[in-house]
Amino acid sequence: MLGLGVDRLQADINRLLTSLFHQGVLDEQFLQLQQLQDETSPNFVYDVINIYFDESEKLLRNLRLLLMDREFSDYKKIGLHLNQLVGSSSSIGARRVRNVCVAFRSASELSNRPGCLRGLEVVEHEYHYLKNMMHELFQLEQQRILAAGVRYPM
């Protein structure tokens, strides 16, 4: 029975990942990230993704603060934050977040405040969707590890 639970959880993980790839939420860079994980670093993907979320929260907060200032006019600052977010999103395979950041950056290059406000809204939406899906993925993975009887802290 134990093996069936592990198999079911692995199937759930595979279905979730397939869905995320099909939706364009993730790309092949995420698979490359997974390949770097092994027995010596069993939490590698989890740790990298959590660092991404911590840093992205700061960038999104900074973007929000910049755009809340009605007197704001330095759109290059927005571009710098977006470049960081594009780079880190690319490095973990967060395709949709990366893509909407690129569109947001275009609005900032045009000094288009309404476009930037809309861009921030879309980036935040995609970011939160990614975060929720990664949380679900890591929960399934933790359940699979526990069901298999392997003791890794997650």
N, CA, C and O of each residue as an XYZ file, in Angstrom:
616
protein
N       0.825     -1.210      0.000
C       0.000      0.000      0.000
C       0.858      1.259      0.000
O       0.514      2.260     -0.628
N       1.987      1.195      0.717
C       2.873      2.349      0.785
C       3.327      2.774     -0.605
O       3.336      3.963     -0.924
N       3.705      1.794     -1.436
C       4.153      2.089     -2.791
C       3.083      2.741     -3.631
O       3.380      3.607     -4.454
N       1.831      2.335     -3.434
C       0.731      2.934     -4.188
C       0.569      4.402     -3.843
O       0.296      5.216     -4.725
N       0.731      4.757     -2.571
C       0.641      6.150     -2.163
C       1.744      6.980     -2.794
O       1.507      8.098     -3.251
N       2.951      6.429     -2.817
C       4.084      7.118     -3.425
C       3.838      7.285     -4.923
O       4.079      8.357     -5.480
N       3.362      6.232     -5.569
C       3.080      6.298     -7.005
C       1.992      7.323     -7.315
O       2.097      8.076     -8.284
N       0.955      7.348     -6.491
C      -0.132      8.319     -6.698
C       0.384      9.740     -6.531
O       0.053     10.621     -7.325
N       1.193      9.966     -5.502
C       1.749     11.307     -5.282
C       2.687     11.714     -6.410
O       2.679     12.868     -6.838
N       3.495     10.771     -6.895
C       4.386     11.086     -8.013
C       3.572     11.412     -9.265
O       3.936     12.308    -10.027
N       2.476     10.690     -9.478
C       1.597     10.976    -10.617
C       0.979     12.375    -10.471
O       0.864     13.109    -11.453
N       0.585     12.740     -9.247
C       0.039     14.078     -9.001
C       1.083     15.158     -9.290
O       0.772     16.189     -9.886
N       2.313     14.913     -8.867
C       3.409     15.852     -9.122
C       3.619     15.995    -10.626
O       3.743     17.105    -11.142
N       3.657     14.873    -11.314
C       3.860     14.902    -12.770
C       2.730     15.634    -13.489
O       2.979     16.392    -14.427
N       1.484     15.411    -13.052
C       0.338     16.107    -13.653
C       0.430     17.617    -13.421
O       0.179     18.405    -14.333
N       0.788     18.011    -12.211
C       0.902     19.428    -11.901
C       2.000     20.069    -12.749
O       1.794     21.136    -13.327
N       3.155     19.430    -12.825
C       4.249     19.976    -13.635
C       3.866     20.047    -15.110
O       4.151     21.040    -15.781
N       3.234     19.019    -15.603
C       2.794     19.017    -17.004
C       1.844     20.172    -17.263
O       1.943     20.851    -18.285
N       0.930     20.392    -16.339
C      -0.013     21.500    -16.475
C       0.708     22.853    -16.472
O       0.387     23.734    -17.270
N       1.669     23.006    -15.582
C       2.408     24.273    -15.492
C       3.227     24.533    -16.754
O       3.350     25.677    -17.194
N       3.780     23.485    -17.329
C       4.513     23.647    -18.582
C       3.553     23.954    -19.727
O       3.827     24.817    -20.560
N       2.426     23.242    -19.764
C       1.431     23.455    -20.816
C       0.871     24.881    -20.768
O       0.632     25.485    -21.814
N       0.663     25.418    -19.571
C       0.143     26.772    -19.399
C       1.204     27.840    -19.674
O       0.884     29.024    -19.776
N       2.456     27.421    -19.794
C       3.538     28.380    -20.005
C       4.011     29.048    -18.736
O       4.758     30.025    -18.788
N       3.581     28.529    -17.587
C       4.012     29.087    -16.306
C       5.505     28.809    -16.109
O       6.253     29.670    -15.646
N       5.922     27.592    -16.470
C       7.318     27.173    -16.347
C       7.886     26.850    -17.718
O       7.146     26.573    -18.662
N       9.215     26.889    -17.815
C       9.881     26.465    -19.039
C      11.023     25.505    -18.708
O      11.194     25.097    -17.559
N      11.792     25.156    -19.720
C      12.837     24.140    -19.575
C      13.904     24.502    -18.549
O      14.596     23.614    -18.052
N      14.051     25.764    -18.225
C      15.035     26.154    -17.205
C      14.682     25.543    -15.853
O      15.575     25.230    -15.065
N      13.398     25.371    -15.576
C      12.992     24.726    -14.327
C      13.477     23.281    -14.296
O      13.910     22.793    -13.252
N      13.406     22.594    -15.438
C      13.906     21.220    -15.506
C      15.412     21.173    -15.259
O      15.913     20.268    -14.592
N      16.118     22.147    -15.799
C      17.565     22.203    -15.565
C      17.870     22.449    -14.098
O      18.833     21.904    -13.559
N      17.060     23.261    -13.458
C      17.214     23.501    -12.029
C      17.007     22.206    -11.251
O      17.761     21.908    -10.324
N      15.990     21.441    -11.626
C      15.719     20.174    -10.957
C      16.881     19.192    -11.117
O      17.160     18.407    -10.210
N      17.552     19.233    -12.254
C      18.658     18.316    -12.495
C      19.859     18.600    -11.595
O      20.714     17.733    -11.417
N      19.932     19.789    -11.033
C      21.024     20.132    -10.128
C      20.810     19.583     -8.719
O      21.727     19.601     -7.898
N      19.619     19.100     -8.445
C      19.311     18.539     -7.129
C      19.739     17.080     -7.086
O      19.499     16.329     -8.031
N      20.374     16.682     -5.988
C      20.767     15.281     -5.805
C      20.743     14.945     -4.321
O      20.256     15.730     -3.507
N      21.273     13.774     -3.972
C      21.251     13.314     -2.579
C      22.036     14.245     -1.655
O      21.707     14.376     -0.476
N      23.078     14.893     -2.196
C      23.878     15.786     -1.358
C      23.187     17.126     -1.122
O      23.502     17.831     -0.163
N      22.259     17.470     -1.983
C      21.488     18.712     -1.809
C      20.022     18.436     -2.142
O      19.510     18.912     -3.155
N      19.345     17.659     -1.276
C      17.967     17.243     -1.571
C      16.947     18.366     -1.583
O      15.849     18.197     -2.112
N      17.292     19.511     -1.009
C      16.366     20.648     -0.964
C      16.782     21.762     -1.894
O      16.322     22.894     -1.740
N      17.633     21.475     -2.847
C      18.202     22.509     -3.702
C      17.125     23.336     -4.402
O      17.138     24.564     -4.319
N      16.204     22.683     -5.083
C      15.160     23.402     -5.835
C      14.303     24.220     -4.876
O      14.008     25.387     -5.137
N      13.910     23.611     -3.782
C      13.099     24.308     -2.779
C      13.817     25.562     -2.279
O      13.217     26.633     -2.185
N      15.099     25.420     -1.963
C      15.870     26.553     -1.452
C      16.004     27.660     -2.497
O      15.815     28.836     -2.186
N      16.328     27.287     -3.724
C      16.491     28.287     -4.787
C      15.174     29.015     -5.047
O      15.156     30.238     -5.191
N      14.095     28.278     -5.106
C      12.781     28.890     -5.355
C      12.402     29.826     -4.205
O      11.849     30.901     -4.435
N      12.695     29.424     -2.986
C      12.369     30.292     -1.851
C      13.211     31.563     -1.839
O      12.710     32.625     -1.472
N      14.469     31.476     -2.230
C      15.295     32.678     -2.370
C      14.683     33.581     -3.439
O      14.590     34.796     -3.261
N      14.266     32.973     -4.552
C      13.606     33.741     -5.618
C      12.384     34.481     -5.073
O      12.211     35.671     -5.337
N      11.539     33.780     -4.315
C      10.336     34.420     -3.781
C      10.683     35.543     -2.808
O      10.050     36.599     -2.840
N      11.670     35.337     -1.950
C      12.071     36.386     -1.004
C      12.555     37.636     -1.744
O      12.142     38.753     -1.432
N      13.427     37.435     -2.719
C      13.967     38.572     -3.467
C      12.894     39.234     -4.337
O      12.867     40.458     -4.467
N      12.028     38.441     -4.918
C      10.964     38.984     -5.767
C       9.980     39.811     -4.956
O       9.488     40.835     -5.430
N       9.691     39.374     -3.742
C       8.797     40.157     -2.870
C       9.367     41.554     -2.657
O       8.633     42.541     -2.699
N      10.674     41.637     -2.428
C      11.320     42.941     -2.225
C      11.219     43.798     -3.490
O      10.910     44.988     -3.419
N      11.482     43.185     -4.640
C      11.404     43.930     -5.894
C       9.989     44.419     -6.165
O       9.794     45.565     -6.571
N       9.010     43.564     -5.945
C       7.616     43.962     -6.164
C       7.202     45.064     -5.198
O       6.491     45.992     -5.583
N       7.638     44.970     -3.958
C       7.338     46.012     -2.974
C       7.954     47.349     -3.423
O       7.309     48.394     -3.336
N       9.202     47.304     -3.900
C       9.857     48.528     -4.383
C       9.132     49.114     -5.587
O       8.954     50.329     -5.676
N       8.715     48.260     -6.507
C       7.970     48.731     -7.674
C       6.665     49.398     -7.250
O       6.298     50.456     -7.762
N       5.973     48.765     -6.311
C       4.713     49.313     -5.816
C       4.930     50.691     -5.183
O       4.177     51.631     -5.437
N       5.975     50.791     -4.354
C       6.274     52.066     -3.694
C       6.606     53.156     -4.713
O       6.143     54.290     -4.583
N       7.397     52.819     -5.714
C       7.737     53.797     -6.744
C       6.490     54.301     -7.462
O       6.332     55.502     -7.679
N       5.614     53.382     -7.825
C       4.432     53.764     -8.602
C       3.345     54.429     -7.761
O       2.466     55.102     -8.300
N       3.402     54.243     -6.448
C       2.419     54.909     -5.584
C       2.721     56.396     -5.446
O       1.830     57.187     -5.138
N       3.962     56.773     -5.672
C       4.362     58.173     -5.576
C       3.866     58.918     -6.823
O       4.363     58.685     -7.925
N       2.910     59.792     -6.652
C       2.311     60.525     -7.775
C       3.324     61.428     -8.485
O       3.160     61.750     -9.662
N       4.363     61.829     -7.766
C       5.389     62.706     -8.333
C       6.510     61.918     -9.013
O       7.460     62.504     -9.531
N       6.398     60.621     -9.008
C       7.458     59.767     -9.550
C       7.675     60.037    -11.038
O       6.724     60.173    -11.807
N       8.950     60.111    -11.424
C       9.237     60.332    -12.843
C      10.473     59.568    -13.330
O      10.796     59.616    -14.517
N      11.159     58.876    -12.441
C      12.389     58.167    -12.817
C      12.055     56.727    -13.229
O      12.206     55.792    -12.443
N      11.608     56.576    -14.448
C      11.184     55.262    -14.931
C      12.358     54.308    -15.114
O      12.168     53.100    -15.255
N      13.579     54.856    -15.110
C      14.758     53.982    -15.197
C      14.876     53.111    -13.956
O      15.353     51.979    -14.041
N      14.449     53.619    -12.805
C      14.465     52.818    -11.577
C      13.544     51.609    -11.725
O      13.880     50.502    -11.304
N      12.393     51.834    -12.322
C      11.461     50.725    -12.554
C      12.130     49.700    -13.467
O      12.066     48.496    -13.216
N      12.767     50.187    -14.520
C      13.454     49.290    -15.437
C      14.531     48.470    -14.756
O      14.698     47.293    -15.077
N      15.265     49.057    -13.825
C      16.310     48.322    -13.101
C      15.708     47.196    -12.260
O      16.212     46.073    -12.259
N      14.630     47.506    -11.548
C      13.958     46.471    -10.747
C      13.408     45.364    -11.644
O      13.501     44.181    -11.319
N      12.840     45.764    -12.768
C      12.279     44.772    -13.689
C      13.378     43.910    -14.309
O      13.180     42.711    -14.510
N      14.520     44.499    -14.612
C      15.633     43.701    -15.139
C      16.045     42.621    -14.146
O      16.323     41.488    -14.539
N      16.086     42.966    -12.870
C      16.421     41.984    -11.843
C      15.371     40.877    -11.782
O      15.697     39.695    -11.671
N      14.108     41.284    -11.858
C      13.022     40.309    -11.788
C      12.995     39.414    -13.027
O      12.723     38.218    -12.926
N      13.276     39.989    -14.186
C      13.351     39.195    -15.423
C      14.478     38.169    -15.306
O      14.293     36.999    -15.640
N      15.632     38.605    -14.836
C      16.778     37.708    -14.722
C      16.545     36.573    -13.749
O      16.830     35.417    -14.061
N      16.034     36.890    -12.577
C      15.813     35.832    -11.591
C      14.673     34.907    -12.019
O      14.724     33.702    -11.771
N      13.651     35.464    -12.659
C      12.550     34.617    -13.153
C      13.056     33.679    -14.241
O      12.676     32.509    -14.280
N      13.901     34.182    -15.115
C      14.480     33.341    -16.166
C      15.314     32.227    -15.572
O      15.288     31.100    -16.067
N      16.055     32.527    -14.515
C      16.976     31.536    -13.951
C      16.259     30.368    -13.288
O      16.833     29.286    -13.161
N      15.011     30.569    -12.863
C      14.276     29.448    -12.262
C      13.240     28.853    -13.218
O      12.576     27.874    -12.878
N      13.100     29.432    -14.398
C      12.147     28.908    -15.366
C      10.739     29.440    -15.216
O       9.785     28.802    -15.660
N      10.596     30.604    -14.594
C       9.273     31.219    -14.410
C       8.925     32.019    -15.661
O       9.032     33.245    -15.681
N       8.513     31.317    -16.682
C       8.313     31.904    -18.011
C       7.270     33.015    -18.047
O       7.529     34.093    -18.584
N       6.095     32.760    -17.480
C       5.034     33.781    -17.581
C       5.386     35.027    -16.777
O       5.091     36.141    -17.208
N       6.006     34.856    -15.626
C       6.421     36.033    -14.855
C       7.433     36.830    -15.673
O       7.334     38.052    -15.781
N       8.403     36.126    -16.245
C       9.414     36.795    -17.074
C       8.756     37.554    -18.223
O       9.092     38.711    -18.476
N       7.828     36.915    -18.913
C       7.191     37.538    -20.078
C       6.392     38.786    -19.719
O       6.443     39.781    -20.442
N       5.662     38.743    -18.620
C       4.880     39.930    -18.259
C       5.790     41.044    -17.733
O       5.452     42.223    -17.846
N       6.931     40.681    -17.164
C       7.908     41.703    -16.759
C       8.464     42.428    -17.980
O       8.680     43.639    -17.942
N       8.691     41.693    -19.051
C       9.200     42.299    -20.283
C       8.181     43.302    -20.830
O       8.552     44.390    -21.270
N       6.909     42.937    -20.801
C       5.854     43.855    -21.263
C       5.776     45.083    -20.348
O       5.623     46.207    -20.826
N       5.879     44.868    -19.058
C       5.874     45.959    -18.078
C       7.066     46.886    -18.350
O       6.920     48.108    -18.305
N       8.227     46.320    -18.626
C       9.423     47.118    -18.899
C       9.214     48.009    -20.126
O       9.703     49.138    -20.166
N       8.496     47.503    -21.116
C       8.201     48.322    -22.299
C       7.401     49.565    -21.915
O       7.665     50.656    -22.421
N       6.433     49.403    -21.031
C       5.651     50.554    -20.568
C       6.537     51.531    -19.806
O       6.371     52.745    -19.928
N       7.478     51.009    -19.020
C       8.358     51.906    -18.260
C       9.301     52.665    -19.192
O       9.624     53.826    -18.939
N       9.738     52.017    -20.261
C      10.614     52.686    -21.226
C       9.898     53.825    -21.936
O      10.538     54.766    -22.405
N       8.579     53.743    -22.017
C       7.774     54.804    -22.628
C       7.285     55.824    -21.596
O       6.543     56.749    -21.926
N       7.716     55.639    -20.330
C       7.259     56.505    -19.223
C       5.742     56.539    -19.152
O       5.143     57.581    -18.887
N       5.135     55.402    -19.387
C       3.685     55.262    -19.439
C       3.189     54.809    -18.056
O       3.159     53.615    -17.759
N       2.804     55.774    -17.223
C       2.361     55.453    -15.859
C       1.162     54.502    -15.834
O       1.214     53.506    -15.112
N       0.079     54.759    -16.591
C      -1.038     53.808    -16.574
C      -0.598     52.406    -17.035
O      -1.042     51.399    -16.485
N       0.264     52.357    -18.031
C       0.772     51.068    -18.498
C       1.609     50.377    -17.434
O       1.571     49.153    -17.304
N       2.362     51.156    -16.677
C       3.169     50.595    -15.593
C       2.286     50.070    -14.464
O       2.547     49.006    -13.902
N       1.242     50.827    -14.141
C       0.327     50.363    -13.088
C      -0.345     49.058    -13.494
O      -0.482     48.141    -12.683
N      -0.759     48.980    -14.741
C      -1.368     47.747    -15.253
C      -0.324     46.631    -15.298
O      -0.619     45.484    -14.964
N       0.894     46.974    -15.712
C       1.976     45.988    -15.752
C       2.264     45.409    -14.387
O       2.463     44.202    -14.251
N       2.289     46.258    -13.372
C       2.525     45.785    -12.008
C       1.418     44.841    -11.568
O       1.676     43.809    -10.948
N       0.191     45.200    -11.893
C      -0.958     44.346    -11.540
C      -0.819     42.956    -12.179
O      -1.057     41.941    -11.524
N      -0.441     42.917    -13.437
C      -0.305     41.642    -14.149
C       0.872     40.845    -13.592
O       0.764     39.635    -13.393
N       1.986     41.513    -13.344
C       3.159     40.821    -12.781
C       2.811     40.224    -11.426
O       3.136     39.069    -11.148
N       2.153     41.009    -10.588
C       1.781     40.499     -9.263
C       0.844     39.304     -9.375
O       0.976     38.341     -8.619
N      -0.094     39.357    -10.304
C      -1.017     38.234    -10.502
C      -0.245     36.972    -10.897
O      -0.438     35.909    -10.306
N       0.620     37.095    -11.889
C       1.386     35.928    -12.358
C       2.337     35.427    -11.274
O       2.516     34.220    -11.109
N       2.936     36.343    -10.549
C       3.853     35.980     -9.469
C       3.115     35.170     -8.401
O       3.604     34.128     -7.965
N       1.945     35.643     -7.982
C       1.188     34.944     -6.939
C       0.682     33.590     -7.428
O       0.635     32.631     -6.659
N       0.310     33.508     -8.685
C      -0.097     32.216     -9.244
C       1.082     31.238     -9.198
O       0.925     30.093     -8.774
N       2.250     31.688     -9.631
C       3.447     30.853     -9.584
C       3.749     30.425     -8.154
O       4.040     29.256     -7.899
N       3.680     31.353     -7.241
C       3.984     31.051     -5.841
C       3.021     30.004     -5.288
O       3.444     29.080     -4.593
N       1.748     30.137     -5.586
C       0.756     29.160     -5.129
C       1.012     27.785     -5.733
O       0.913     26.770     -5.044
N       1.339     27.755     -7.012
C       1.596     26.469     -7.673
C       2.874     25.808     -7.140
O       2.918     24.588     -6.975
N       3.899     26.600     -6.876
C       5.141     26.046     -6.319
C       4.907     25.529     -4.908
O       5.468     24.509     -4.510
N       4.075     26.239     -4.158
C       3.729     25.780     -2.812
C       3.019     24.418     -2.891
O       3.318     23.504     -2.122
N       2.092     24.304     -3.820
C       1.386     23.034     -4.006
C       2.354     21.928     -4.432
O       2.284     20.808     -3.926
N       3.248     22.245     -5.355
C       4.241     21.269     -5.817
C       5.117     20.791     -4.661
O       5.349     19.591     -4.517
N       5.601     21.714     -3.843
C       6.477     21.342     -2.741
C       5.730     20.549     -1.668
O       6.311     19.669     -1.033
N       4.466     20.850     -1.465
C       3.673     20.059     -0.525
C       3.529     18.622     -1.016
O       3.689     17.677     -0.243
N       3.230     18.462     -2.297
C       3.121     17.113     -2.871
C       4.451     16.371     -2.775
O       4.488     15.186     -2.442
N       5.530     17.070     -3.066
C       6.854     16.450     -3.005
C       7.182     16.030     -1.574
O       7.729     14.949     -1.354
N       6.860     16.856     -0.627
C       7.104     16.514      0.775
C       6.274     15.297      1.182
O       6.777     14.417      1.881
N       5.021     15.235      0.757
C       4.174     14.076      1.052
C       4.743     12.816      0.408
O       4.731     11.743      1.011
N       5.245     12.954     -0.828
C       5.824     11.802     -1.519
C       7.061     11.285     -0.782
O       7.245     10.078     -0.627
N       7.895     12.206     -0.337
C       9.111     11.821      0.398
C       8.738     11.121      1.698
O       9.327     10.099      2.048
N       7.760     11.671      2.412
C       7.332     11.054      3.666
C       6.722      9.680      3.422
O       6.963      8.743      4.182
N       5.928      9.565      2.357
C       5.299      8.283      2.051
C       6.345      7.242      1.655
O       6.170      6.050      1.908
N       7.420      7.693      1.042
C       8.492      6.771      0.629
C       9.386      6.397      1.813
O      10.197      5.477      1.714
N       9.236      7.107      2.923
C      10.033      6.803      4.092
C      11.421      7.422      4.085
O      12.272      7.048      4.892
N      11.654      8.356      3.189
C      12.937      9.043      3.123
C      12.861     10.249      4.032
O      11.868     10.977      4.032
N      13.900     10.457      4.797
C      13.903     11.546      5.786
C      14.744     12.721      5.318
O      15.926     12.814      5.649
N      14.136     13.625      4.542
C      14.784     14.871      4.156
C      13.991     15.997      4.790
O      12.763     16.002      4.709
N      14.655     16.944      5.414
C      13.895     18.119      5.866
C      13.481     18.928      4.647
O      14.279     19.104      3.726
N      12.286     19.409      4.624
C      11.816     20.183      3.453
C      11.453     21.518      3.926
O      11.029     22.360      3.134
